Amino acid sequence: MEQASLQFLQDLILAPSPSGYEEPVQEVVRKYTGVFADSVTTSLHGNVIASVNHEVQPSILLAGHCDQIGLQVKHIDSDGYLMINTIGGWDMQMLIGQRLQVWTKNGPILGVLARKAIHLLTPEERAKVADLKDMWIDIGVEDEKAARELVEIGDPVTLELVYHELQGDLITAPGIDDKSGLWIVMEALRRIAAGKSSVGVHAASTVQEEIGLRGVRTAAYSVNPTVGLAVDVTHATDCPTIDKKQHGDVKIGKGPVLFRGPNINPVVFSRLKQIADTNNIPVQIVALGGPAGNDGNAMQLNQAGCAVGIIGVPNRYMHSPVEIASLGDLDHAAELISLFCQEVKSDDDFTP
């Protein structure tokens, strides 16, 4: 992976973007894509769409959502503790004892999320799954007045945003869902811009996926593409306790996932698979028996319909502080999408 591209990925991961609060990460996207895209726009909804051949039809929409799960300050008590709402789907057990960042108008404030120590828990409390109402954020102030001088109701909160490299080409960070997919679609667009495409290609950094696939609906309506590729993380099953018979056999480092099923246009799938085979790009195939839980779902139903492909990034420990992915899988996904878009011709028929 080129150093500038790797730096872009790191910048995406370190930019806060809870659903509805995506402005910081969208600024990173605009700055990066403005160098090579011939059009970069931001919608009233907050989607950023970078384009190559932006006035050419037919067109392809690449979608990677920029939002991440987060929290939100809902109350400040008399002692200065912050009570919170969730944004997106959390496993409450993952939150206990985490360092958090409250993103205020003056910058991030470090805090910790805790509950009373195990020594003080009753046997019944120890056996109970933690409940959000029994948790709070401690930012280290002495009272409500001091807290309100720093924090406002509605301020978004994330896990402490960090990026770490593990062994080989594996990385760990919160927000790999779906900063990895966002990186892939923008990196693919950069490679398309450096090559040659005879159709319009629009890479969308979509908002609010984690609370109902909202951003891609407005993005797809504005572009009205013939073909759409959604890129999101998918569960790697190469760790203990996950039943491959139930969830498929997906390994980190063995290539991106191509999904097959009713949410996927069979012509798009076949072309992606053929391009991968021809260019020695490793891919893994996963069956999807219903609508996807990602942007590919809403994109398929846009206006008169869209020929959709869904590409997954194998990810361990999704929606946790320690998500893990492979840089090689990201790079292979970007290359596959770039080659696909450059091979599409204006008279290609994607009718099943």
Buried (B, 14 or more C-beta within 10 A) or exposed (E): BEEEBBEBBBBBBBBBBBBBBBEBBBBBBBEBBEEBBEBBBBBEBBBBBBBBBBEBEBBBBBBBBBBBBBBBBEEBEEEBBBBBEBBBEBEBEBBEEBEBBBBBEEEBBEBBBBBEEEEEEEEEEEEEEBEBEEBBBBBEBEEBEBBEEBBEEEBBBBBBBBBEEEEEBBBBBBBBBBBBBBBBBBBBBBBBBEEEBBBBBBBBBBBBBBBEBBBBBBBBEBBBBBBBBBBBBBBBBBEEEBEEEEEBBBBBBBBBBBBBBEBBBBBBBEBBBEBBEEEEBBBBEBEBEEBBBBBBBBBBBBEEEBBBBBBBBBBBBBBBBBBBBBBBBBBBBBBBBBBBBBBBEEEBEBEE
